[in-house]
Amino acid sequence: MGDGRCCTFLEILLAVILPPLGVFLRFGCCSMEFCICLLLTILGYIPGIIYAIYVLVALDSDRHEREYYAVA
């Protein structure tokens, strides 16, 4: 479990430095999340950071909830 949290921390750290990079590491370069993050970063650095952190944190917790309900 600690390894997953460490990866999430590093992705968030990279998302603050260069927002599309953190999203790329999680979803790949041809995903909708990456394209939106890249567009927002081009339009403004702060919206790119906000979106990248939101995607990394919110979609990660949503995935864990779905896995929990699938097991239960």
N, C-alpha and C positions, 0 to 999 in steps of 0.2 A: 504494500500500500504506500509506503513512503516513497517508492520510486516513481509512482504516478504523480504524486504531489510535487516531487522535485521537477519532473518534466513540465508540469503545468506552471510552476514558478518560473522556470527558464523561458517557456513560451511567452508568458506575460511580460517578463523582463525584456525579451526581444521585441515584443509588441510595443513597448514604450519607446525603445530606441528606434526601431524601424517597423512600423505596424504591419505591412504586408508579409514580412518575414515570419513573424509569429503565427499568422494565419496560414501561411504556406506550409509550415512544418506540420500543422495539424490536419489541414484539408487538401493540400496539393495545389498545383498552379492552375488547374482548369475548373476549380470549383466556383460556385456562385459567391461564396463568402470571400474568397480571395479577390475576385473581380470587384466586388463592392468595396472591399477594404482598399484596394489599389486606387480606385476612382476617388474615394473619400480622401485618401492621403494626397493625391494629386491636387484636389480642390482645396484642401486645408489639412495641415498636419494634425491638429487637435481632433477634428472629427474622425480621422483615421485611427488615432490612438483609442478614442472612446469606443468606436465600433469594434476594433480588434479585441480589446479587453472584454467587451460585452460578449462577443462571439466565443471567445475562449472560455469564459467563465460560465455563461448561461447555457450554451450548448453542451458543455461538459457535464454540468449538473443534470441536465435533462436526459443525457445518455445514461447516467448512472441510475436515474429514477426508472427509466424504461427497462434496464437490466434487472433491477430489483423486482419490478412487477412481473417480468418474464419468469424469474426464478420462483416467485411466490405463486 
